[in-house]
Amino acid sequence: MRCPFCAHDDSQVKDSRPTEDSTSIRRRRQCSSCGARFTTFERVQLREVTVIKSGANGQEGRRQPFDRGKLEQSISLACRKRDIAPERIDQLVSGIQRQVETAGEAEIASQRIGEMVMDGLRQIDSVAYIRFASVYRDFSEARDFEEFASTVQEAANERA
């Protein structure tokens, strides 16, 4: 593993343990060159999945490998400044990644991933859900927010 401080290629594992949700292994490492310590996480990747982005006019767009980091970043952005534990976000990301990898398909549409995120955020936090929806569904006016927020509120009232 390359050292993030000096870029040396050799490091030694000092400690390994599973994360709280047992979806990955946390490893403490020490660089053999500069002696710096750092943490890495190891996760199981079941298969390579390609994401098909939507192009202009709803046509099929470019293809790119599924990137857990991008998924985590977009969900974290929607949850920013909300009282949501980072472990909860990680569980959502891991759940979506597991669904994508175990679906048995080599390719998945970005819209399908977006819907998975929407479903997950709906259960965690309504504000994060609306934030994500505003970007995902491309809200262009305040009225779009109002209409969507009212449907979220109605659904919350029905559950209560």
C-alpha positions as CSV (number, residue, x, y, z in Angstrom):
1,M,0.0,0.0,0.0
2,R,1.4,3.4,-1.0
3,C,2.1,5.8,1.9
4,P,-0.1,8.9,1.6
5,F,2.7,11.0,3.1
6,C,5.9,10.1,1.3
7,A,4.5,7.9,-1.6
8,H,6.7,5.0,-0.7
9,D,5.3,1.7,-1.9
10,D,5.9,-0.5,1.2
11,S,3.9,-0.4,4.4
12,Q,3.4,-2.8,7.2
13,V,0.0,-3.7,8.7
14,K,0.1,-3.1,12.5
15,D,-3.5,-3.8,13.3
16,S,-6.6,-5.3,11.5
17,R,-10.2,-5.4,12.7
18,P,-13.6,-5.5,11.2
19,T,-15.7,-2.3,11.1
20,E,-18.8,-2.1,13.3
21,D,-21.1,-3.3,10.5
22,S,-18.7,-6.0,9.4
23,T,-18.8,-4.9,5.8
24,S,-15.1,-4.0,5.7
25,I,-11.7,-4.5,7.4
26,R,-10.0,-1.5,9.0
27,R,-6.2,-1.7,8.8
28,R,-3.7,0.5,10.6
29,R,-0.5,0.6,8.6
30,Q,3.0,2.1,9.1
31,C,5.2,3.2,6.3
32,S,8.6,1.4,6.3
33,S,10.3,4.5,4.8
34,C,9.0,7.6,6.8
35,G,7.4,5.7,9.7
36,A,4.0,7.5,9.3
37,R,0.9,5.7,10.4
38,F,-2.3,5.7,8.4
39,T,-5.6,3.7,8.1
40,T,-7.0,1.8,5.1
41,F,-10.3,0.1,4.6
42,E,-10.7,-3.1,2.6
43,R,-14.1,-4.1,1.2
44,V,-15.3,-7.0,-0.8
45,Q,-16.1,-6.2,-4.5
46,L,-18.3,-8.9,-6.0
47,R,-18.0,-7.8,-9.6
48,E,-17.2,-5.0,-11.9
49,V,-20.3,-3.0,-12.7
50,T,-20.6,-0.3,-15.4
51,V,-22.9,2.7,-14.8
52,I,-24.7,4.0,-17.9
53,K,-25.2,7.7,-17.6
54,S,-28.2,9.3,-19.2
55,G,-27.3,11.5,-22.2
56,A,-29.1,14.3,-23.9
57,N,-32.9,13.9,-24.6
58,G,-33.0,10.8,-22.4
59,Q,-30.7,8.9,-24.8
60,E,-28.1,6.4,-23.4
61,G,-24.9,8.4,-22.5
62,R,-21.4,7.5,-21.5
63,R,-20.4,4.5,-19.5
64,Q,-18.1,4.5,-16.5
65,P,-17.2,2.0,-13.7
66,F,-19.3,2.1,-10.6
67,D,-17.6,4.3,-8.1
68,R,-18.5,3.9,-4.4
69,G,-16.7,7.1,-3.6
70,K,-18.9,9.2,-5.9
71,L,-22.0,7.6,-4.4
72,E,-20.8,8.3,-0.9
73,Q,-19.9,11.9,-1.8
74,S,-23.4,12.6,-3.2
75,I,-25.2,11.1,-0.3
76,S,-22.9,12.9,2.2
77,L,-23.6,16.2,0.4
78,A,-27.3,15.7,0.7
79,C,-26.9,14.9,4.5
80,R,-24.5,17.8,5.2
81,K,-25.3,19.7,8.4
82,R,-28.0,17.2,9.3
83,D,-27.9,15.1,12.5
84,I,-27.1,11.8,10.7
85,A,-24.4,9.5,12.0
86,P,-21.6,8.8,9.5
87,E,-22.2,5.1,10.2
88,R,-25.7,5.4,8.9
89,I,-24.5,7.0,5.7
90,D,-21.9,4.2,5.3
91,Q,-24.6,1.6,5.8
92,L,-26.8,3.2,3.1
93,V,-23.8,3.3,0.7
94,S,-22.8,-0.3,1.5
95,G,-26.4,-1.4,1.0
96,I,-26.7,0.2,-2.4
97,Q,-23.3,-1.1,-3.5
98,R,-24.4,-4.6,-2.4
99,Q,-27.7,-4.3,-4.4
100,V,-25.8,-3.1,-7.5
101,E,-23.2,-5.8,-7.3
102,T,-25.6,-8.7,-6.6
103,A,-28.1,-7.7,-9.2
104,G,-26.4,-10.0,-11.6
105,E,-26.0,-7.4,-14.3
106,A,-22.8,-6.1,-15.7
107,E,-24.4,-2.7,-16.4
108,I,-26.8,-0.5,-14.5
109,A,-28.5,2.8,-15.4
110,S,-27.6,5.7,-13.2
111,Q,-31.4,6.4,-12.8
112,R,-31.7,3.1,-11.0
113,I,-28.9,4.0,-8.6
114,G,-30.6,7.4,-8.1
115,E,-33.8,5.7,-7.2
116,M,-32.0,3.5,-4.7
117,V,-30.5,6.5,-3.0
118,M,-33.9,8.3,-2.9
119,D,-35.5,5.2,-1.3
120,G,-32.7,5.1,1.3
121,L,-32.7,8.8,2.1
122,R,-36.5,8.9,2.4
123,Q,-36.2,6.5,5.4
124,I,-33.3,8.4,7.0
125,D,-34.0,12.1,6.8
126,S,-36.7,14.1,4.9
127,V,-34.5,17.1,4.4
128,A,-31.6,15.1,2.9
129,Y,-34.2,13.3,0.7
130,I,-35.5,16.6,-0.6
131,R,-31.9,17.9,-1.2
132,F,-30.9,14.9,-3.2
133,A,-34.2,15.0,-5.1
134,S,-33.6,18.6,-6.1
135,V,-30.4,17.7,-7.9
136,Y,-31.5,14.3,-9.1
137,R,-34.8,15.5,-10.5
138,D,-33.3,18.8,-11.6
139,F,-35.6,21.2,-9.8
140,S,-35.6,24.5,-11.7
141,E,-38.0,26.6,-9.7
142,A,-39.1,27.2,-6.1
143,R,-42.5,25.7,-7.1
144,D,-40.7,22.3,-7.8
145,F,-39.4,22.3,-4.2
146,E,-42.8,23.2,-2.8
147,E,-44.6,20.5,-4.7
148,F,-42.1,17.8,-3.8
149,A,-41.9,18.9,-0.1
150,S,-45.7,18.8,0.1
151,T,-45.8,15.2,-1.2
152,V,-43.1,14.3,1.4
153,Q,-45.1,15.9,4.1
154,E,-48.3,14.1,3.1
155,A,-46.4,10.8,3.1
156,A,-45.1,11.5,6.6
157,N,-48.6,12.4,7.8
158,E,-50.0,9.1,6.4
159,R,-47.3,7.1,8.3
160,A,-48.0,8.9,11.6
